[in-house]
């Protein structure tokens, strides 16, 4: 009886062992995936009543403290808005040293670059930090700014930053209308339902749907409650044909009918 060699089987077994080890004989660690997290990042936009904050969903890979890594992205300028109507006032060489929390106060220690802005933009840049971190941690009621671990009088010489900066009422800082269910250029699925938040007189919201820049439909709707409350609104557009669309929400002055706020988003409905 002829006996087959056991060498091929043995060689295969050795290969399996080697494939699970590094060159020094230690097991090769299995790569771990870094989770993707999504936050509400706050940016600045121009409106008929002045500059206001708008929120936009921002996703990035994060394995550490969410507030720390979000602020680092915002302050460094890595967090860029998708909507061309929004802007990030940070990213001029400034970076985050460390973020800590003291009770209801978020303590943001900065390594300052250049922040050559006027009084309004300086206040808005600070509000970007405050509203972004408080969206992550709603227990935050204000922030304290430091530079290289030391107290400061001001970031750019206009806004007092020597003590805790308190969060203001939403209607003083945020745009009175916001589309929040999708971002500029997204591809929502049918039936298309668009939602957001509003703080308007008698909760009024006027919306307009356009396809290829032509008005398809324009109607009023209402949010759940009127200003000073900021509440949700929603519009069900039903099943839309494939194509390129834009959706606009507007608010008009109760005093003279002039446009007081708007937000708009372009989107695409794909072929089914």
Beta strands, then each sheet from edge to edge (+ up, - down):
strand 1: 36-47
strand 2: 50-61
strand 3: 86-87
strand 4: 95-102
strand 5: 105-111
strand 6: 142-147
strand 7: 150-151
strand 8: 165-166
strand 9: 177-179
strand 10: 192-198
strand 11: 204-211
strand 12: 214-222
strand 13: 231-238
strand 14: 243-252
strand 15: 259-269
sheet 1: 2+ 1- 3+
sheet 2: 4+ 5- 6- 7+
sheet 3: 4+ 5- 6- 8+
sheet 4: 9+ 10- 13+
sheet 5: 12+ 11- 14+ 15-
end
